Every structure is written in structure tokens, then in C-alpha cells.
Amino acid sequence: MKIKCKEGNKLMKNRIAVIDLGSNTTRLIIMGYKSQHCFKLIHEVRETVRLAEGIGADGKLRPQPIYRAIEALKMFNALCKATGVEQVVAVATSALREATNQAEFLADVKREAGLTLRVLSAKEEAYYGYLGVVNSLLLNDGFVFDIGGGSTEIAEVQRRFFGRYFSRQAGVVRFTEQFVNSDPINKRDLRALEQATSEIFADLKWLCNGPGQMLVGIGGTVRNLARIDQKRQKYPLDRSHNYILSQEAVEIIFDLLVSNSSQRRKAALPGLKADRVDVILAGTVIIRHLLKKGGFTELVVAGQGLREGLFYEHFLNEYNPPLFPDMRAFSVQSLAEVYEYEAAHAQKVRELSLSLFDQLQPLHGYGAWERELLAYAALLHDIGMQVNYYDHHKHSAYLVMNAALQGFSHREVVILALLVRLHRKGDVDLGEYGVLLQPDEAQRLAKLGSILRISEYLERSKSQVVQKLQVDLDKDPFQIRVFAQGDAMIEVWDANRNTNLLKKAFGREFEAVLA
């Protein structure tokens, strides 16, 4: 399904670009936003420049990587100007931080690409990665690691706050050049790579699993491992953010990387990016070591990191530290506003849905989690109208399924999308997403979806005429008494025409009547 949405949302007239010049890859994101209100990713571009390539004992960046980096930065700046970006935040990390010709490179970038680069300290690099993760995942306590081309940063998270940090020159480009001299890698090189990894993280004493602790990974290596694992398992969602990557999966991929030459790896590992074929083994060795050292059986993959952290510092500048007080609620509200939802209508459908949920609780037995998801689905149910009225329930589901909802598991994203799809018509159809859901999910979706559907039709005219609902479970059929301020004849009529899913889900007849 191809969907086109309006580009010029008046709420997001402000635009900011964040450029991250890394040791392996340079990336650009452009965000449209209204401060403290809503935001949307407008553009994302990446280019492999290998800035850390060939750095020798003199610590100097080499001419060819410098040329590649400046050409990429020139292109990025041109895109920013063409798309009306008001502010550009450009940073550089490990390779430039350690370079002995840093000053000359910065001057060249200023002169040739028109950009002023800020060189981040190791602590700043760890901090901004932490900000990107904690504002996009439900991480209260644990650790965030970021493996780049030249270095690895690790941040401790305590009650959502930034704690200790660790940084070492252990990156995929640096380690590949130093230790990988055979293809496929031979036992001697592999031992040297693993030994160097063990030694460089030897004094990292505080990385340790415990109750409620999470290990979160940032960076192209961990995202690519997730993509490979998803291809291997025929995973139905095309998203790496919040994907759970098991230690077992990392071991399987590691074995395939070790046993195949760089030429054969693409065929042996579907999902492997062409520009990571030669460096991904070094990153995988680091990830294996961190999992074992910390005693973790899995890690959570973060699709947001340093660049988004820099954006959140700007977007949430009224908060100290810049963290969303309620990430999930903000994310849903932001998505609704990005697609210019009808706020009064959505809020009324939410109000009616929660009233029915609470009164039908003796029949469904669900709790706070289901209630929260139902409320979010009610706010998002009509965002597909931005695409087209016809089949807008399907368009809404598509937009939810493909949105960067923050703080939601993959299972929750699927449930939200399927609930939104049910608000208008049709029966529960899990389709390919059933593998991500629980055995009783179809029943849960039917009950919650039927509540959302009746609430939608009780707000048919979008005039908020219905003030209150009262369910009488002693009547046969069950009675939904509708208290209105004004004429609610169309609402009651349409609700009674659309009780089929409600009857099927609860196994009882329902009837809406004017009070």
C-alpha cells in the first residue's frame, strides 16, 4: 500500500537538522516540529565515509577519508538549504576527537562545506546517545552502549537519569584495521580480536545485570544484526527500534560471519548491509563480549541515539534534564497532531470508549494496560482521513503500524494498529502479525475493538452530542442508555446498526436507547 500525506503540516513549520560525522558513517536527520508539541522526521540521509580509515601512529586523518567526509557534508548542507532548515546542529565524534589534524579539518569543513562542526567529548557522546534512548524506550534502569567506527561508549541509566559513562577506542573500523587481516578470519586473528576486546573492557566493572536492568544497543552494527535476525526469522515488522535481540541470535550470526568470507557474507546473511560486510564482525565481537560480561541473555535494539538526543535537547529545552514526562502519551498525541486529527471528536470517542470499558469490566476482566491501549487507539482512529475518507480505517492502521511510536513494544504497536482498523467495520484478522501476539489476543482485540466501534458510532455526527453512557447488564439484551444534550437520533440509530462485533465478542445482544 502506498500512502501520500500532506507535507505542509502547519503545526510543523519549524525545521532543524542534526548532522553526525562518525568514524564510519555520517548521517543527517531533518525534523519538522512545533516545540514541546509535536514532531516528525522529514528526511534522513546516511553516507559511509570511513573517516577513521588508515589513521596511523601519527594520529592524522588521511586525505581520501577527509575528501569523502567533506563531500558528504557539502551535500548535507545543500539539502538543508533546499528544504528550508532554520538551524543546523553538526557534531563529530571519535575519529575527529582523537585526530592530531583536527583544527585543519574543522577549518576545511567550514570553508568548503559551510558548516561549523562541534567535536563532542566522550562524555557528551555517551550522554546524547542516552538521551535518544531514554526518550524513545521504556528504560528506567540499565545500560546503553553505542558502537561506532572509532570508539564504543557505554552509559549507565539510573531511574531514567544519566549515571556513569565509559569510553574506549574500540570501534568497528579501528578494530577491523588492527586485527582482521584474513578473509574469512583465521583463528589467530580472531583470538587477537577477542583478546583485545577483553582487555579494553577489563576495567568496566559496573556493567552488571540485575533486577529490572536492561541492556540497550545503539549504532549501525546492532541495528544490522537485528535486521539479519529478522530476515532469518521472517519477522513480519520492518522496524528495528525496540527489537529484542537474544544472545543466542548473536551467537548464530557470529558463527556465520566467522565461517564466511566477506564476498560470501551477503548471501549467507540476508539483511546484511553492503557497506558493513567487512566491519560487522568486529562489532559483533564487541557485542558478544558486552552481553557475556554483563550477564545479559538479550539486548534491546534502539533505532534512536545520538542524533535524536541532540534533537530532544533542543525540542525539550524547558525540561532539565530534557526527558518526556510521559513518553507514550506524548508520542500518541504527537502522531495525532502530525496528521491533523479532529481533537474534539477523538477526545469524545476516547471518553465514550473508556466509559464503556469501565462499565463492561465485569464481562471482559481487563485492566489498566488494555484501558491505556484503548484510549490511545481512540485518539488515533481517524488519522487515516488525512489520506482519504474511503478505507480510512485501513489507512489509519497503516500509519500507526509505520509510525515511530516511542515507548511501545512491537506487540503493542500491532494491537494499536489492529484496534484502529476495527473502529469502522470488519472482523478481527491478525494476518501475518499473529506470531507477535499472545494466544488470547484475537479475543482481546474483538472486545476492545467492538467498544471502540460503538463509541465511534455514538459520535457519528462529530458534534459531541452524547454526554454520558449507562450500561445496564441486567437487561436482556444489554442496554446502553444514551444521555444526550441535543438530538442524538443519528448516533443511536447508527450504533444499533453496528453492534455485530460487540455481540460476537461478548456473546450477548446489545441495544442502544435514548435515556
DRENSEKOL-529440 format. One line per 10 residues: number of its first residue (from 0); for each residue z, x, y of C-alpha. Coordinates in steps of 0.05 Angstrom, whole numbers, always signed. Layout:
N
NUM) Z,X,Y ~ ...;
// end
This chain:
515
0) +0,+0,+0 ~ -20,+28,+68 ~ +21,+5,+127 ~ +7,+15,+200 ~ +62,+3,+250 ~ +63,+4,+326 ~ +71,+76,+351 ~ +95,+60,+421 ~ +164,+31,+410 ~ +192,+23,+480;
10) +262,+40,+455 ~ +239,+109,+434 ~ +202,+134,+495 ~ +243,+199,+495 ~ +217,+256,+452 ~ +249,+321,+432 ~ +220,+377,+388 ~ +260,+425,+345 ~ +227,+489,+321 ~ +260,+532,+268;
20) +229,+600,+257 ~ +256,+621,+190 ~ +246,+684,+149 ~ +197,+649,+102 ~ +174,+585,+136 ~ +171,+560,+207 ~ +180,+485,+217 ~ +173,+434,+273 ~ +201,+364,+278 ~ +189,+316,+335;
30) +238,+259,+343 ~ +228,+196,+384 ~ +295,+167,+406 ~ +339,+128,+452 ~ +403,+167,+460 ~ +462,+140,+420 ~ +418,+82,+399 ~ +361,+95,+350 ~ +312,+150,+330 ~ +252,+162,+286;
40) +216,+224,+260 ~ +148,+224,+295 ~ +117,+289,+270 ~ +135,+344,+220 ~ +95,+408,+210 ~ +110,+469,+168 ~ +75,+536,+162 ~ +91,+593,+116 ~ +93,+656,+159 ~ +137,+703,+116;
50) +168,+735,+178 ~ +215,+776,+134 ~ +157,+805,+94 ~ +155,+880,+89 ~ +217,+896,+131 ~ +236,+967,+112 ~ +294,+1014,+125 ~ +278,+1015,+200 ~ +292,+940,+204 ~ +228,+925,+242;
60) +186,+863,+235 ~ +116,+881,+213 ~ +52,+867,+254 ~ +20,+818,+206 ~ +81,+772,+199 ~ +91,+776,+274 ~ +19,+754,+284 ~ +27,+696,+235 ~ +91,+673,+268 ~ +64,+674,+339;
70) +0,+637,+319 ~ +43,+583,+286 ~ +88,+578,+347 ~ +28,+572,+393 ~ +2,+514,+351 ~ +70,+480,+351 ~ +77,+485,+427 ~ +7,+456,+436 ~ +26,+397,+391 ~ +89,+386,+432;
80) +49,+383,+497 ~ -3,+337,+467 ~ +49,+287,+442 ~ +90,+282,+506 ~ +151,+321,+483 ~ +201,+327,+540 ~ +246,+381,+511 ~ +234,+436,+460 ~ +292,+469,+424 ~ +266,+532,+390;
90) +310,+575,+346 ~ +303,+634,+299 ~ +347,+655,+242 ~ +360,+713,+194 ~ +297,+756,+199 ~ +298,+758,+274 ~ +373,+763,+278 ~ +371,+828,+239 ~ +306,+856,+268 ~ +310,+921,+308;
100) +249,+900,+348 ~ +278,+832,+365 ~ +272,+840,+440 ~ +198,+858,+437 ~ +183,+799,+391 ~ +220,+749,+436 ~ +180,+774,+496 ~ +115,+767,+457 ~ +133,+696,+437 ~ +149,+678,+509;
110) +85,+709,+536 ~ +36,+686,+482 ~ +65,+621,+456 ~ +102,+598,+518 ~ +168,+588,+481 ~ +238,+615,+492 ~ +269,+628,+424 ~ +345,+625,+415 ~ +368,+671,+360 ~ +423,+637,+321;
120) +484,+675,+296 ~ +501,+669,+223 ~ +558,+621,+241 ~ +512,+578,+283 ~ +461,+575,+228 ~ +514,+551,+179 ~ +542,+502,+230 ~ +476,+468,+246 ~ +460,+462,+172 ~ +528,+429,+162;
130) +514,+381,+220 ~ +448,+359,+189 ~ +480,+346,+122 ~ +545,+312,+144 ~ +505,+264,+188 ~ +458,+245,+132 ~ +500,+246,+67 ~ +568,+218,+49 ~ +601,+286,+47 ~ +675,+287,+63;
140) +697,+349,+25 ~ +656,+404,-6 ~ +606,+459,+9 ~ +537,+464,+39 ~ +492,+522,+21 ~ +426,+539,+55 ~ +379,+589,+21 ~ +327,+616,+68 ~ +276,+671,+65 ~ +323,+725,+91;
150) +394,+700,+81 ~ +440,+649,+49 ~ +492,+611,+89 ~ +550,+571,+59 ~ +594,+524,+99 ~ +659,+492,+77 ~ +669,+419,+94 ~ +739,+390,+101 ~ +746,+316,+117 ~ +676,+319,+148;
160) +694,+377,+193 ~ +665,+448,+193 ~ +711,+497,+158 ~ +699,+569,+135 ~ +629,+598,+131 ~ +596,+654,+92 ~ +530,+690,+106 ~ +495,+746,+69 ~ +425,+777,+68 ~ +406,+742,+4;
170) +341,+704,+16 ~ +281,+687,-27 ~ +232,+734,+8 ~ +282,+791,+15 ~ +305,+787,-58 ~ +235,+779,-86 ~ +211,+841,-50 ~ +272,+881,-71 ~ +278,+861,-144 ~ +217,+825,-172;
180) +167,+879,-189 ~ +138,+848,-253 ~ +99,+785,-268 ~ +124,+750,-308 ~ +190,+782,-292 ~ +214,+831,-344 ~ +286,+837,-369 ~ +302,+898,-326 ~ +280,+864,-261 ~ +316,+800,-280;
190) +381,+838,-294 ~ +375,+874,-227 ~ +363,+808,-191 ~ +422,+774,-225 ~ +468,+834,-214 ~ +451,+838,-140 ~ +464,+763,-133 ~ +532,+770,-168 ~ +552,+829,-124 ~ +531,+798,-58;
200) +572,+735,-71 ~ +630,+771,-103 ~ +677,+762,-44 ~ +662,+688,-36 ~ +730,+666,-63 ~ +736,+596,-33 ~ +674,+565,-66 ~ +711,+525,-119 ~ +701,+455,-148 ~ +759,+406,-144;
210) +774,+331,-139 ~ +725,+297,-92 ~ +686,+361,-78 ~ +611,+362,-71 ~ +561,+419,-72 ~ +501,+405,-26 ~ +438,+447,-22 ~ +391,+456,+38 ~ +325,+491,+41 ~ +256,+493,+12;
220) +277,+523,-54 ~ +327,+469,-72 ~ +280,+414,-48 ~ +224,+443,-90 ~ +270,+447,-152 ~ +286,+373,-141 ~ +212,+357,-136 ~ +197,+394,-201 ~ +254,+358,-237 ~ +230,+291,-211;
230) +160,+304,-237 ~ +188,+326,-304 ~ +228,+261,-310 ~ +174,+216,-280 ~ +223,+196,-226 ~ +200,+133,-190 ~ +223,+150,-119 ~ +185,+200,-77 ~ +246,+228,-40 ~ +288,+290,-50;
240) +344,+273,+0 ~ +407,+253,-37 ~ +376,+270,-105 ~ +425,+294,-157 ~ +401,+359,-189 ~ +440,+377,-251 ~ +458,+447,-274 ~ +421,+431,-339 ~ +357,+416,-299 ~ +364,+481,-260;
250) +370,+519,-326 ~ +308,+486,-354 ~ +267,+504,-292 ~ +295,+574,-291 ~ +273,+586,-363 ~ +203,+562,-346 ~ +199,+607,-285 ~ +222,+668,-324 ~ +173,+656,-381 ~ +111,+643,-339;
260) +72,+688,-293 ~ +61,+666,-221 ~ -10,+647,-239 ~ +14,+601,-295 ~ +74,+571,-260 ~ +36,+516,-223 ~ +10,+489,-290 ~ +77,+497,-325 ~ +117,+466,-268 ~ +83,+405,-236;
270) +111,+395,-167 ~ +118,+470,-151 ~ +91,+485,-82 ~ +35,+536,-80 ~ +69,+577,-24 ~ +133,+582,-65 ~ +103,+605,-131 ~ +123,+678,-121 ~ +191,+669,-87 ~ +222,+608,-122;
280) +251,+649,-179 ~ +296,+689,-133 ~ +322,+625,-101 ~ +334,+593,-168 ~ +376,+653,-190 ~ +419,+645,-128 ~ +428,+570,-140 ~ +447,+582,-214 ~ +498,+632,-192 ~ +530,+587,-139;
290) +535,+529,-189 ~ +569,+573,-240 ~ +614,+609,-190 ~ +639,+544,-161 ~ +645,+509,-228 ~ +596,+453,-209 ~ +555,+415,-260 ~ +508,+387,-207 ~ +488,+392,-134 ~ +464,+342,-83;
300) +397,+358,-50 ~ +395,+349,+25 ~ +330,+332,+59 ~ +361,+345,+127 ~ +390,+410,+151 ~ +388,+459,+209 ~ +332,+425,+249 ~ +364,+356,+244 ~ +432,+387,+260 ~ +404,+413,+326;
310) +376,+344,+340 ~ +442,+310,+325 ~ +478,+357,+373 ~ +431,+330,+427 ~ +430,+257,+404 ~ +505,+251,+394 ~ +526,+292,+454 ~ +581,+243,+473 ~ +618,+258,+408 ~ +658,+320,+394;
320) +640,+342,+341 ~ +572,+306,+341 ~ +583,+263,+280 ~ +565,+190,+268 ~ +629,+149,+264 ~ +595,+102,+214 ~ +532,+135,+188 ~ +509,+78,+143 ~ +517,+23,+195 ~ +482,+65,+248;
330) +425,+82,+201 ~ +411,+9,+185 ~ +417,-11,+258 ~ +371,+45,+279 ~ +318,+25,+228 ~ +322,-48,+250 ~ +312,-28,+323 ~ +256,+21,+308 ~ +217,-38,+280 ~ +238,-83,+338;
340) +276,-135,+297 ~ +297,-202,+325 ~ +370,-186,+335 ~ +397,-256,+345 ~ +361,-283,+284 ~ +381,-224,+239 ~ +453,-228,+261 ~ +456,-303,+246 ~ +425,-292,+176 ~ +478,-239,+165;
350) +533,-285,+188 ~ +510,-342,+142 ~ +499,-295,+83 ~ +569,-267,+88 ~ +599,-336,+94 ~ +563,-359,+31 ~ +581,-294,-5 ~ +655,-304,+11 ~ +656,-377,-9 ~ +618,-365,-74;
360) +662,-306,-93 ~ +696,-345,-149 ~ +627,-352,-182 ~ +598,-283,-172 ~ +662,-240,-173 ~ +631,-185,-129 ~ +669,-142,-79 ~ +664,-102,-15 ~ +605,-58,-38 ~ +559,-117,-54;
370) +581,-151,+10 ~ +563,-90,+51 ~ +494,-84,+20 ~ +481,-158,+30 ~ +499,-151,+104 ~ +452,-92,+113 ~ +395,-129,+76 ~ +404,-188,+123 ~ +395,-143,+184 ~ +332,-112,+155;
380) +300,-171,+121 ~ +246,-184,+173 ~ +227,-114,+196 ~ +161,-123,+159 ~ +140,-172,+212 ~ +121,-110,+253 ~ +65,-101,+202 ~ +42,-172,+191 ~ +73,-241,+181 ~ +37,-252,+115;
390) +75,-219,+58 ~ +125,-192,+109 ~ +179,-193,+55 ~ +137,-142,+17 ~ +125,-101,+80 ~ +200,-102,+95 ~ +215,-77,+25 ~ +164,-21,+32 ~ +193,+2,+99 ~ +264,+2,+71;
400) +243,+40,+9 ~ +209,+93,+50 ~ +259,+98,+107 ~ +305,+158,+116 ~ +367,+116,+108 ~ +428,+161,+117 ~ +487,+158,+71 ~ +454,+114,+18 ~ +444,+134,-54 ~ +376,+124,-86;
410) +403,+66,-125 ~ +428,+33,-61 ~ +361,+43,-26 ~ +326,+8,-84 ~ +377,-50,-83 ~ +368,-59,-8 ~ +292,-59,-14 ~ +292,-109,-71 ~ +341,-155,-35 ~ +297,-153,+27;
420) +237,-171,-15 ~ +274,-231,-45 ~ +291,-263,+22 ~ +228,-305,+25 ~ +203,-321,-45 ~ +193,-295,-116 ~ +240,-275,-172 ~ +275,-210,-187 ~ +227,-157,-211 ~ +257,-87,-220;
430) +189,-57,-237 ~ +188,+19,-243 ~ +255,+24,-206 ~ +295,-5,-263 ~ +310,+64,-290 ~ +352,+78,-227 ~ +394,+15,-234 ~ +452,-10,-275 ~ +443,-56,-335 ~ +471,-116,-297;
440) +431,-102,-233 ~ +380,-158,-243 ~ +436,-209,-244 ~ +469,-178,-183 ~ +403,-178,-145 ~ +389,-251,-164 ~ +456,-274,-138 ~ +456,-234,-74 ~ +382,-246,-62 ~ +390,-321,-71;
450) +446,-321,-19 ~ +402,-283,+30 ~ +344,-330,+18 ~ +384,-394,+31 ~ +413,-362,+93 ~ +344,-345,+118 ~ +320,-417,+110 ~ +383,-444,+143 ~ +360,-403,+204 ~ +288,-427,+196;
460) +275,-443,+269 ~ +308,-378,+292 ~ +348,-418,+342 ~ +418,-404,+313 ~ +429,-479,+309 ~ +473,-474,+247 ~ +544,-457,+267 ~ +583,-459,+202 ~ +575,-470,+127 ~ +625,-501,+80;
470) +614,-497,+5 ~ +645,-550,-40 ~ +648,-523,-111 ~ +680,-588,-136 ~ +617,-629,-124 ~ +560,-635,-174 ~ +512,-610,-151 ~ +549,-558,-110 ~ +546,-578,-37 ~ +533,-533,+22;
480) +556,-572,+83 ~ +518,-550,+146 ~ +554,-555,+213 ~ +503,-552,+269 ~ +500,-552,+344 ~ +435,-588,+356 ~ +381,-612,+308 ~ +384,-574,+241 ~ +340,-622,+203 ~ +285,-569,+190;
490) +337,-519,+166 ~ +368,-566,+116 ~ +301,-591,+92 ~ +274,-520,+81 ~ +338,-495,+48 ~ +335,-552,-3 ~ +263,-534,-18 ~ +283,-462,-34 ~ +344,-468,-80 ~ +308,-447,-144;
500) +332,-375,-144 ~ +403,-399,-126 ~ +403,-448,-184 ~ +376,-396,-232 ~ +425,-342,-210 ~ +488,-385,-213 ~ +467,-434,-267 ~ +485,-494,-224 ~ +449,-543,-178 ~ +459,-534,-103;
510) +447,-583,-46 ~ +450,-571,+29 ~ +474,-630,+70 ~ +487,-641,+144 ~ +561,-648,+159;
// end
